[in-house]
């Protein structure tokens, strides 16, 4: 398992970048916008991690800016923790056997979500290429929220 990032939602991307980059001192290492999904992701690293973050996966802070205004309540501005795993199906099966609810099953062989007892979301991402969709995951419905 490898820790990937922590995601927070921001309501004003420029103000957030001013805070995290200009004032706090983090470094922008990657940015992606998705017109269909209407959001922008900006990944930030500590100065000592920035070069490594550009070459490999390093722990990052992900700012998620949704283009359409939304009021975040109940901690919704904090997104999730993310970990890369060697085999997302085996990981989810092991967690499920231990009584963990798979809130968003890895239907695509790439991504799943679980929650801690305190309702903090954890994203599991398949290392490398997505696995071939397989049952029981491919047809499993979502359970709750993530």
Chimera marker file (.cmm) of the C-alpha trace (Angstrom):
<marker_set name="trace">
<marker id="1" x="0.000" y="0.000" z="0.000" r="1" g="1" b="0" radius="0.5"/>
<marker id="2" x="1.176" y="3.520" z="-0.776" r="1" g="1" b="0" radius="0.5"/>
<marker id="3" x="-0.261" y="6.804" z="0.553" r="1" g="1" b="0" radius="0.5"/>
<marker id="4" x="-1.207" y="9.098" z="-2.342" r="1" g="1" b="0" radius="0.5"/>
<marker id="5" x="-3.007" y="12.286" z="-1.373" r="1" g="1" b="0" radius="0.5"/>
<marker id="6" x="-5.483" y="14.157" z="0.777" r="1" g="1" b="0" radius="0.5"/>
<marker id="7" x="-8.235" y="16.005" z="-1.098" r="1" g="1" b="0" radius="0.5"/>
<marker id="8" x="-10.032" y="19.130" z="0.049" r="1" g="1" b="0" radius="0.5"/>
<marker id="9" x="-12.709" y="21.045" z="-1.839" r="1" g="1" b="0" radius="0.5"/>
<marker id="10" x="-12.122" y="24.762" z="-2.231" r="1" g="1" b="0" radius="0.5"/>
<marker id="11" x="-14.690" y="27.443" z="-3.044" r="1" g="1" b="0" radius="0.5"/>
<marker id="12" x="-12.233" y="29.953" z="-4.554" r="1" g="1" b="0" radius="0.5"/>
<marker id="13" x="-9.303" y="28.387" z="-6.401" r="1" g="1" b="0" radius="0.5"/>
<marker id="14" x="-7.285" y="31.586" z="-6.743" r="1" g="1" b="0" radius="0.5"/>
<marker id="15" x="-7.659" y="32.480" z="-3.059" r="1" g="1" b="0" radius="0.5"/>
<marker id="16" x="-6.713" y="28.923" z="-2.104" r="1" g="1" b="0" radius="0.5"/>
<marker id="17" x="-3.630" y="28.968" z="-4.331" r="1" g="1" b="0" radius="0.5"/>
<marker id="18" x="-2.659" y="32.326" z="-2.862" r="1" g="1" b="0" radius="0.5"/>
<marker id="19" x="-2.865" y="30.761" z="0.598" r="1" g="1" b="0" radius="0.5"/>
<marker id="20" x="-1.280" y="27.361" z="-0.070" r="1" g="1" b="0" radius="0.5"/>
<marker id="21" x="1.380" y="28.451" z="-2.614" r="1" g="1" b="0" radius="0.5"/>
<marker id="22" x="2.138" y="32.142" z="-2.101" r="1" g="1" b="0" radius="0.5"/>
<marker id="23" x="1.746" y="32.291" z="1.662" r="1" g="1" b="0" radius="0.5"/>
<marker id="24" x="2.168" y="28.746" z="3.016" r="1" g="1" b="0" radius="0.5"/>
<marker id="25" x="4.875" y="27.781" z="0.517" r="1" g="1" b="0" radius="0.5"/>
<marker id="26" x="3.611" y="24.623" z="-1.186" r="1" g="1" b="0" radius="0.5"/>
<marker id="27" x="4.520" y="24.019" z="-4.842" r="1" g="1" b="0" radius="0.5"/>
<marker id="28" x="2.044" y="23.263" z="-7.640" r="1" g="1" b="0" radius="0.5"/>
<marker id="29" x="3.158" y="20.039" z="-9.319" r="1" g="1" b="0" radius="0.5"/>
<marker id="30" x="0.176" y="19.161" z="-11.498" r="1" g="1" b="0" radius="0.5"/>
<marker id="31" x="-3.159" y="20.561" z="-12.653" r="1" g="1" b="0" radius="0.5"/>
<marker id="32" x="-6.065" y="19.020" z="-14.561" r="1" g="1" b="0" radius="0.5"/>
<marker id="33" x="-9.406" y="20.482" z="-15.612" r="1" g="1" b="0" radius="0.5"/>
<marker id="34" x="-12.429" y="18.453" z="-16.650" r="1" g="1" b="0" radius="0.5"/>
<marker id="35" x="-14.997" y="20.435" z="-18.648" r="1" g="1" b="0" radius="0.5"/>
<marker id="36" x="-17.573" y="17.621" z="-18.667" r="1" g="1" b="0" radius="0.5"/>
<marker id="37" x="-17.319" y="17.169" z="-14.895" r="1" g="1" b="0" radius="0.5"/>
<marker id="38" x="-16.940" y="20.950" z="-14.391" r="1" g="1" b="0" radius="0.5"/>
<marker id="39" x="-14.020" y="20.816" z="-11.983" r="1" g="1" b="0" radius="0.5"/>
<marker id="40" x="-10.314" y="21.574" z="-11.694" r="1" g="1" b="0" radius="0.5"/>
<marker id="41" x="-7.810" y="19.552" z="-9.667" r="1" g="1" b="0" radius="0.5"/>
<marker id="42" x="-4.566" y="21.143" z="-8.482" r="1" g="1" b="0" radius="0.5"/>
<marker id="43" x="-1.948" y="18.951" z="-6.782" r="1" g="1" b="0" radius="0.5"/>
<marker id="44" x="0.466" y="20.593" z="-4.349" r="1" g="1" b="0" radius="0.5"/>
<marker id="45" x="3.604" y="19.298" z="-2.632" r="1" g="1" b="0" radius="0.5"/>
<marker id="46" x="5.901" y="20.536" z="0.096" r="1" g="1" b="0" radius="0.5"/>
<marker id="47" x="9.010" y="22.175" z="-1.422" r="1" g="1" b="0" radius="0.5"/>
<marker id="48" x="11.208" y="19.236" z="-0.358" r="1" g="1" b="0" radius="0.5"/>
<marker id="49" x="8.836" y="16.755" z="-2.040" r="1" g="1" b="0" radius="0.5"/>
<marker id="50" x="8.052" y="18.730" z="-5.204" r="1" g="1" b="0" radius="0.5"/>
<marker id="51" x="10.696" y="17.292" z="-7.540" r="1" g="1" b="0" radius="0.5"/>
<marker id="52" x="10.001" y="13.739" z="-6.408" r="1" g="1" b="0" radius="0.5"/>
<marker id="53" x="6.255" y="14.354" z="-6.806" r="1" g="1" b="0" radius="0.5"/>
<marker id="54" x="6.764" y="15.297" z="-10.458" r="1" g="1" b="0" radius="0.5"/>
<marker id="55" x="8.599" y="12.008" z="-11.173" r="1" g="1" b="0" radius="0.5"/>
<marker id="56" x="6.650" y="9.519" z="-9.035" r="1" g="1" b="0" radius="0.5"/>
<marker id="57" x="3.710" y="9.348" z="-6.719" r="1" g="1" b="0" radius="0.5"/>
<marker id="58" x="4.483" y="11.283" z="-3.547" r="1" g="1" b="0" radius="0.5"/>
<marker id="59" x="2.059" y="12.372" z="-0.834" r="1" g="1" b="0" radius="0.5"/>
<marker id="60" x="0.217" y="15.404" z="-2.165" r="1" g="1" b="0" radius="0.5"/>
<marker id="61" x="-2.515" y="17.839" z="-1.254" r="1" g="1" b="0" radius="0.5"/>
<marker id="62" x="-5.248" y="17.830" z="-3.911" r="1" g="1" b="0" radius="0.5"/>
<marker id="63" x="-7.360" y="20.977" z="-4.193" r="1" g="1" b="0" radius="0.5"/>
<marker id="64" x="-10.661" y="20.232" z="-5.912" r="1" g="1" b="0" radius="0.5"/>
<marker id="65" x="-12.447" y="23.260" z="-7.308" r="1" g="1" b="0" radius="0.5"/>
<marker id="66" x="-15.985" y="22.602" z="-8.555" r="1" g="1" b="0" radius="0.5"/>
<marker id="67" x="-16.902" y="25.249" z="-11.122" r="1" g="1" b="0" radius="0.5"/>
<marker id="68" x="-20.546" y="25.414" z="-10.037" r="1" g="1" b="0" radius="0.5"/>
<marker id="69" x="-21.015" y="27.101" z="-6.665" r="1" g="1" b="0" radius="0.5"/>
<marker id="70" x="-21.789" y="24.710" z="-3.830" r="1" g="1" b="0" radius="0.5"/>
<marker id="71" x="-22.044" y="25.222" z="-0.085" r="1" g="1" b="0" radius="0.5"/>
<marker id="72" x="-20.084" y="22.535" z="1.737" r="1" g="1" b="0" radius="0.5"/>
<marker id="73" x="-21.658" y="21.445" z="5.018" r="1" g="1" b="0" radius="0.5"/>
<marker id="74" x="-20.923" y="18.681" z="7.471" r="1" g="1" b="0" radius="0.5"/>
<marker id="75" x="-17.232" y="18.467" z="6.614" r="1" g="1" b="0" radius="0.5"/>
<marker id="76" x="-18.001" y="17.969" z="2.906" r="1" g="1" b="0" radius="0.5"/>
<marker id="77" x="-15.132" y="20.315" z="1.997" r="1" g="1" b="0" radius="0.5"/>
<marker id="78" x="-12.714" y="17.630" z="3.244" r="1" g="1" b="0" radius="0.5"/>
<marker id="79" x="-12.676" y="15.004" z="0.555" r="1" g="1" b="0" radius="0.5"/>
<marker id="80" x="-10.744" y="11.831" z="1.299" r="1" g="1" b="0" radius="0.5"/>
<marker id="81" x="-7.473" y="10.060" z="1.923" r="1" g="1" b="0" radius="0.5"/>
<marker id="82" x="-6.105" y="8.041" z="-1.004" r="1" g="1" b="0" radius="0.5"/>
<marker id="83" x="-3.943" y="4.917" z="-1.118" r="1" g="1" b="0" radius="0.5"/>
<marker id="84" x="-2.602" y="2.935" z="-4.067" r="1" g="1" b="0" radius="0.5"/>
<marker id="85" x="-2.945" y="-0.836" z="-3.653" r="1" g="1" b="0" radius="0.5"/>
<marker id="86" x="-1.367" y="-3.758" z="-5.491" r="1" g="1" b="0" radius="0.5"/>
<marker id="87" x="-4.668" y="-5.586" z="-6.105" r="1" g="1" b="0" radius="0.5"/>
<marker id="88" x="-7.855" y="-3.599" z="-5.570" r="1" g="1" b="0" radius="0.5"/>
<marker id="89" x="-10.065" y="-6.703" z="-5.721" r="1" g="1" b="0" radius="0.5"/>
<marker id="90" x="-8.042" y="-8.605" z="-3.100" r="1" g="1" b="0" radius="0.5"/>
<marker id="91" x="-7.878" y="-5.511" z="-0.890" r="1" g="1" b="0" radius="0.5"/>
<marker id="92" x="-11.639" y="-4.940" z="-1.079" r="1" g="1" b="0" radius="0.5"/>
<marker id="93" x="-12.343" y="-8.643" z="-0.463" r="1" g="1" b="0" radius="0.5"/>
<marker id="94" x="-10.062" y="-8.625" z="2.614" r="1" g="1" b="0" radius="0.5"/>
<marker id="95" x="-11.710" y="-5.467" z="3.960" r="1" g="1" b="0" radius="0.5"/>
<marker id="96" x="-15.214" y="-6.764" z="3.263" r="1" g="1" b="0" radius="0.5"/>
<marker id="97" x="-14.408" y="-10.042" z="5.038" r="1" g="1" b="0" radius="0.5"/>
<marker id="98" x="-13.289" y="-7.962" z="8.039" r="1" g="1" b="0" radius="0.5"/>
<marker id="99" x="-16.683" y="-6.216" z="8.114" r="1" g="1" b="0" radius="0.5"/>
<marker id="100" x="-15.791" y="-3.033" z="6.222" r="1" g="1" b="0" radius="0.5"/>
<marker id="101" x="-18.528" y="-1.741" z="3.901" r="1" g="1" b="0" radius="0.5"/>
<marker id="102" x="-17.304" y="-1.087" z="0.364" r="1" g="1" b="0" radius="0.5"/>
<marker id="103" x="-19.195" y="2.165" z="-0.259" r="1" g="1" b="0" radius="0.5"/>
<marker id="104" x="-18.122" y="2.503" z="-3.899" r="1" g="1" b="0" radius="0.5"/>
<marker id="105" x="-17.104" y="-0.901" z="-5.258" r="1" g="1" b="0" radius="0.5"/>
<marker id="106" x="-14.221" y="-1.180" z="-7.761" r="1" g="1" b="0" radius="0.5"/>
<marker id="107" x="-16.564" y="-1.814" z="-10.684" r="1" g="1" b="0" radius="0.5"/>
<marker id="108" x="-13.993" y="-0.392" z="-13.099" r="1" g="1" b="0" radius="0.5"/>
<marker id="109" x="-11.066" y="-2.349" z="-11.626" r="1" g="1" b="0" radius="0.5"/>
<marker id="110" x="-9.456" y="0.967" z="-10.784" r="1" g="1" b="0" radius="0.5"/>
<marker id="111" x="-11.090" y="2.774" z="-7.860" r="1" g="1" b="0" radius="0.5"/>
<marker id="112" x="-13.095" y="2.043" z="-4.723" r="1" g="1" b="0" radius="0.5"/>
<marker id="113" x="-14.135" y="3.963" z="-1.603" r="1" g="1" b="0" radius="0.5"/>
<marker id="114" x="-14.526" y="2.855" z="1.996" r="1" g="1" b="0" radius="0.5"/>
<marker id="115" x="-15.179" y="4.866" z="5.180" r="1" g="1" b="0" radius="0.5"/>
<marker id="116" x="-13.620" y="4.845" z="8.624" r="1" g="1" b="0" radius="0.5"/>
<marker id="117" x="-15.741" y="4.424" z="11.770" r="1" g="1" b="0" radius="0.5"/>
<marker id="118" x="-15.726" y="8.252" z="11.940" r="1" g="1" b="0" radius="0.5"/>
<marker id="119" x="-17.071" y="8.501" z="8.358" r="1" g="1" b="0" radius="0.5"/>
<marker id="120" x="-13.804" y="9.680" z="6.790" r="1" g="1" b="0" radius="0.5"/>
<marker id="121" x="-13.639" y="8.490" z="3.187" r="1" g="1" b="0" radius="0.5"/>
<marker id="122" x="-10.665" y="6.519" z="1.911" r="1" g="1" b="0" radius="0.5"/>
<marker id="123" x="-10.122" y="6.083" z="-1.822" r="1" g="1" b="0" radius="0.5"/>
<marker id="124" x="-8.362" y="2.922" z="-2.967" r="1" g="1" b="0" radius="0.5"/>
<marker id="125" x="-6.665" y="3.152" z="-6.363" r="1" g="1" b="0" radius="0.5"/>
<marker id="126" x="-5.268" y="0.212" z="-8.297" r="1" g="1" b="0" radius="0.5"/>
<marker id="127" x="-1.519" y="0.593" z="-8.891" r="1" g="1" b="0" radius="0.5"/>
<marker id="128" x="-0.717" y="0.660" z="-12.599" r="1" g="1" b="0" radius="0.5"/>
<marker id="129" x="-3.403" y="-0.194" z="-15.109" r="1" g="1" b="0" radius="0.5"/>
<marker id="130" x="-6.959" y="-0.952" z="-14.070" r="1" g="1" b="0" radius="0.5"/>
<marker id="131" x="-7.803" y="-4.614" z="-13.549" r="1" g="1" b="0" radius="0.5"/>
<marker id="132" x="-10.311" y="-6.229" z="-15.871" r="1" g="1" b="0" radius="0.5"/>
<marker id="133" x="-13.836" y="-5.686" z="-14.467" r="1" g="1" b="0" radius="0.5"/>
<marker id="134" x="-14.853" y="-8.761" z="-12.487" r="1" g="1" b="0" radius="0.5"/>
<marker id="135" x="-17.666" y="-10.016" z="-10.287" r="1" g="1" b="0" radius="0.5"/>
<marker id="136" x="-18.873" y="-9.537" z="-7.655" r="1" g="1" b="0" radius="0.5"/>
<marker id="137" x="-17.562" y="-5.986" z="-8.012" r="1" g="1" b="0" radius="0.5"/>
<marker id="138" x="-18.692" y="-5.186" z="-11.573" r="1" g="1" b="0" radius="0.5"/>
<marker id="139" x="-22.402" y="-5.380" z="-10.715" r="1" g="1" b="0" radius="0.5"/>
<marker id="140" x="-22.243" y="-4.300" z="-7.061" r="1" g="1" b="0" radius="0.5"/>
<marker id="141" x="-24.242" y="-1.179" z="-6.183" r="1" g="1" b="0" radius="0.5"/>
<marker id="142" x="-22.942" y="1.709" z="-4.130" r="1" g="1" b="0" radius="0.5"/>
<marker id="143" x="-23.602" y="1.548" z="-0.398" r="1" g="1" b="0" radius="0.5"/>
<marker id="144" x="-24.208" y="4.889" z="1.266" r="1" g="1" b="0" radius="0.5"/>
<marker id="145" x="-21.958" y="7.825" z="0.496" r="1" g="1" b="0" radius="0.5"/>
<marker id="146" x="-18.245" y="8.230" z="0.235" r="1" g="1" b="0" radius="0.5"/>
<link id1="1" id2="2" r="1" g="1" b="0" radius="0.2"/>
<link id1="2" id2="3" r="1" g="1" b="0" radius="0.2"/>
<link id1="3" id2="4" r="1" g="1" b="0" radius="0.2"/>
<link id1="4" id2="5" r="1" g="1" b="0" radius="0.2"/>
<link id1="5" id2="6" r="1" g="1" b="0" radius="0.2"/>
<link id1="6" id2="7" r="1" g="1" b="0" radius="0.2"/>
<link id1="7" id2="8" r="1" g="1" b="0" radius="0.2"/>
<link id1="8" id2="9" r="1" g="1" b="0" radius="0.2"/>
<link id1="9" id2="10" r="1" g="1" b="0" radius="0.2"/>
<link id1="10" id2="11" r="1" g="1" b="0" radius="0.2"/>
<link id1="11" id2="12" r="1" g="1" b="0" radius="0.2"/>
<link id1="12" id2="13" r="1" g="1" b="0" radius="0.2"/>
<link id1="13" id2="14" r="1" g="1" b="0" radius="0.2"/>
<link id1="14" id2="15" r="1" g="1" b="0" radius="0.2"/>
<link id1="15" id2="16" r="1" g="1" b="0" radius="0.2"/>
<link id1="16" id2="17" r="1" g="1" b="0" radius="0.2"/>
<link id1="17" id2="18" r="1" g="1" b="0" radius="0.2"/>
<link id1="18" id2="19" r="1" g="1" b="0" radius="0.2"/>
<link id1="19" id2="20" r="1" g="1" b="0" radius="0.2"/>
<link id1="20" id2="21" r="1" g="1" b="0" radius="0.2"/>
<link id1="21" id2="22" r="1" g="1" b="0" radius="0.2"/>
<link id1="22" id2="23" r="1" g="1" b="0" radius="0.2"/>
<link id1="23" id2="24" r="1" g="1" b="0" radius="0.2"/>
<link id1="24" id2="25" r="1" g="1" b="0" radius="0.2"/>
<link id1="25" id2="26" r="1" g="1" b="0" radius="0.2"/>
<link id1="26" id2="27" r="1" g="1" b="0" radius="0.2"/>
<link id1="27" id2="28" r="1" g="1" b="0" radius="0.2"/>
<link id1="28" id2="29" r="1" g="1" b="0" radius="0.2"/>
<link id1="29" id2="30" r="1" g="1" b="0" radius="0.2"/>
<link id1="30" id2="31" r="1" g="1" b="0" radius="0.2"/>
<link id1="31" id2="32" r="1" g="1" b="0" radius="0.2"/>
<link id1="32" id2="33" r="1" g="1" b="0" radius="0.2"/>
<link id1="33" id2="34" r="1" g="1" b="0" radius="0.2"/>
<link id1="34" id2="35" r="1" g="1" b="0" radius="0.2"/>
<link id1="35" id2="36" r="1" g="1" b="0" radius="0.2"/>
<link id1="36" id2="37" r="1" g="1" b="0" radius="0.2"/>
<link id1="37" id2="38" r="1" g="1" b="0" radius="0.2"/>
<link id1="38" id2="39" r="1" g="1" b="0" radius="0.2"/>
<link id1="39" id2="40" r="1" g="1" b="0" radius="0.2"/>
<link id1="40" id2="41" r="1" g="1" b="0" radius="0.2"/>
<link id1="41" id2="42" r="1" g="1" b="0" radius="0.2"/>
<link id1="42" id2="43" r="1" g="1" b="0" radius="0.2"/>
<link id1="43" id2="44" r="1" g="1" b="0" radius="0.2"/>
<link id1="44" id2="45" r="1" g="1" b="0" radius="0.2"/>
<link id1="45" id2="46" r="1" g="1" b="0" radius="0.2"/>
<link id1="46" id2="47" r="1" g="1" b="0" radius="0.2"/>
<link id1="47" id2="48" r="1" g="1" b="0" radius="0.2"/>
<link id1="48" id2="49" r="1" g="1" b="0" radius="0.2"/>
<link id1="49" id2="50" r="1" g="1" b="0" radius="0.2"/>
<link id1="50" id2="51" r="1" g="1" b="0" radius="0.2"/>
<link id1="51" id2="52" r="1" g="1" b="0" radius="0.2"/>
<link id1="52" id2="53" r="1" g="1" b="0" radius="0.2"/>
<link id1="53" id2="54" r="1" g="1" b="0" radius="0.2"/>
<link id1="54" id2="55" r="1" g="1" b="0" radius="0.2"/>
<link id1="55" id2="56" r="1" g="1" b="0" radius="0.2"/>
<link id1="56" id2="57" r="1" g="1" b="0" radius="0.2"/>
<link id1="57" id2="58" r="1" g="1" b="0" radius="0.2"/>
<link id1="58" id2="59" r="1" g="1" b="0" radius="0.2"/>
<link id1="59" id2="60" r="1" g="1" b="0" radius="0.2"/>
<link id1="60" id2="61" r="1" g="1" b="0" radius="0.2"/>
<link id1="61" id2="62" r="1" g="1" b="0" radius="0.2"/>
<link id1="62" id2="63" r="1" g="1" b="0" radius="0.2"/>
<link id1="63" id2="64" r="1" g="1" b="0" radius="0.2"/>
<link id1="64" id2="65" r="1" g="1" b="0" radius="0.2"/>
<link id1="65" id2="66" r="1" g="1" b="0" radius="0.2"/>
<link id1="66" id2="67" r="1" g="1" b="0" radius="0.2"/>
<link id1="67" id2="68" r="1" g="1" b="0" radius="0.2"/>
<link id1="68" id2="69" r="1" g="1" b="0" radius="0.2"/>
<link id1="69" id2="70" r="1" g="1" b="0" radius="0.2"/>
<link id1="70" id2="71" r="1" g="1" b="0" radius="0.2"/>
<link id1="71" id2="72" r="1" g="1" b="0" radius="0.2"/>
<link id1="72" id2="73" r="1" g="1" b="0" radius="0.2"/>
<link id1="73" id2="74" r="1" g="1" b="0" radius="0.2"/>
<link id1="74" id2="75" r="1" g="1" b="0" radius="0.2"/>
<link id1="75" id2="76" r="1" g="1" b="0" radius="0.2"/>
<link id1="76" id2="77" r="1" g="1" b="0" radius="0.2"/>
<link id1="77" id2="78" r="1" g="1" b="0" radius="0.2"/>
<link id1="78" id2="79" r="1" g="1" b="0" radius="0.2"/>
<link id1="79" id2="80" r="1" g="1" b="0" radius="0.2"/>
<link id1="80" id2="81" r="1" g="1" b="0" radius="0.2"/>
<link id1="81" id2="82" r="1" g="1" b="0" radius="0.2"/>
<link id1="82" id2="83" r="1" g="1" b="0" radius="0.2"/>
<link id1="83" id2="84" r="1" g="1" b="0" radius="0.2"/>
<link id1="84" id2="85" r="1" g="1" b="0" radius="0.2"/>
<link id1="85" id2="86" r="1" g="1" b="0" radius="0.2"/>
<link id1="86" id2="87" r="1" g="1" b="0" radius="0.2"/>
<link id1="87" id2="88" r="1" g="1" b="0" radius="0.2"/>
<link id1="88" id2="89" r="1" g="1" b="0" radius="0.2"/>
<link id1="89" id2="90" r="1" g="1" b="0" radius="0.2"/>
<link id1="90" id2="91" r="1" g="1" b="0" radius="0.2"/>
<link id1="91" id2="92" r="1" g="1" b="0" radius="0.2"/>
<link id1="92" id2="93" r="1" g="1" b="0" radius="0.2"/>
<link id1="93" id2="94" r="1" g="1" b="0" radius="0.2"/>
<link id1="94" id2="95" r="1" g="1" b="0" radius="0.2"/>
<link id1="95" id2="96" r="1" g="1" b="0" radius="0.2"/>
<link id1="96" id2="97" r="1" g="1" b="0" radius="0.2"/>
<link id1="97" id2="98" r="1" g="1" b="0" radius="0.2"/>
<link id1="98" id2="99" r="1" g="1" b="0" radius="0.2"/>
<link id1="99" id2="100" r="1" g="1" b="0" radius="0.2"/>
<link id1="100" id2="101" r="1" g="1" b="0" radius="0.2"/>
<link id1="101" id2="102" r="1" g="1" b="0" radius="0.2"/>
<link id1="102" id2="103" r="1" g="1" b="0" radius="0.2"/>
<link id1="103" id2="104" r="1" g="1" b="0" radius="0.2"/>
<link id1="104" id2="105" r="1" g="1" b="0" radius="0.2"/>
<link id1="105" id2="106" r="1" g="1" b="0" radius="0.2"/>
<link id1="106" id2="107" r="1" g="1" b="0" radius="0.2"/>
<link id1="107" id2="108" r="1" g="1" b="0" radius="0.2"/>
<link id1="108" id2="109" r="1" g="1" b="0" radius="0.2"/>
<link id1="109" id2="110" r="1" g="1" b="0" radius="0.2"/>
<link id1="110" id2="111" r="1" g="1" b="0" radius="0.2"/>
<link id1="111" id2="112" r="1" g="1" b="0" radius="0.2"/>
<link id1="112" id2="113" r="1" g="1" b="0" radius="0.2"/>
<link id1="113" id2="114" r="1" g="1" b="0" radius="0.2"/>
<link id1="114" id2="115" r="1" g="1" b="0" radius="0.2"/>
<link id1="115" id2="116" r="1" g="1" b="0" radius="0.2"/>
<link id1="116" id2="117" r="1" g="1" b="0" radius="0.2"/>
<link id1="117" id2="118" r="1" g="1" b="0" radius="0.2"/>
<link id1="118" id2="119" r="1" g="1" b="0" radius="0.2"/>
<link id1="119" id2="120" r="1" g="1" b="0" radius="0.2"/>
<link id1="120" id2="121" r="1" g="1" b="0" radius="0.2"/>
<link id1="121" id2="122" r="1" g="1" b="0" radius="0.2"/>
<link id1="122" id2="123" r="1" g="1" b="0" radius="0.2"/>
<link id1="123" id2="124" r="1" g="1" b="0" radius="0.2"/>
<link id1="124" id2="125" r="1" g="1" b="0" radius="0.2"/>
<link id1="125" id2="126" r="1" g="1" b="0" radius="0.2"/>
<link id1="126" id2="127" r="1" g="1" b="0" radius="0.2"/>
<link id1="127" id2="128" r="1" g="1" b="0" radius="0.2"/>
<link id1="128" id2="129" r="1" g="1" b="0" radius="0.2"/>
<link id1="129" id2="130" r="1" g="1" b="0" radius="0.2"/>
<link id1="130" id2="131" r="1" g="1" b="0" radius="0.2"/>
<link id1="131" id2="132" r="1" g="1" b="0" radius="0.2"/>
<link id1="132" id2="133" r="1" g="1" b="0" radius="0.2"/>
<link id1="133" id2="134" r="1" g="1" b="0" radius="0.2"/>
<link id1="134" id2="135" r="1" g="1" b="0" radius="0.2"/>
<link id1="135" id2="136" r="1" g="1" b="0" radius="0.2"/>
<link id1="136" id2="137" r="1" g="1" b="0" radius="0.2"/>
<link id1="137" id2="138" r="1" g="1" b="0" radius="0.2"/>
<link id1="138" id2="139" r="1" g="1" b="0" radius="0.2"/>
<link id1="139" id2="140" r="1" g="1" b="0" radius="0.2"/>
<link id1="140" id2="141" r="1" g="1" b="0" radius="0.2"/>
<link id1="141" id2="142" r="1" g="1" b="0" radius="0.2"/>
<link id1="142" id2="143" r="1" g="1" b="0" radius="0.2"/>
<link id1="143" id2="144" r="1" g="1" b="0" radius="0.2"/>
<link id1="144" id2="145" r="1" g="1" b="0" radius="0.2"/>
<link id1="145" id2="146" r="1" g="1" b="0" radius="0.2"/>
</marker_set>
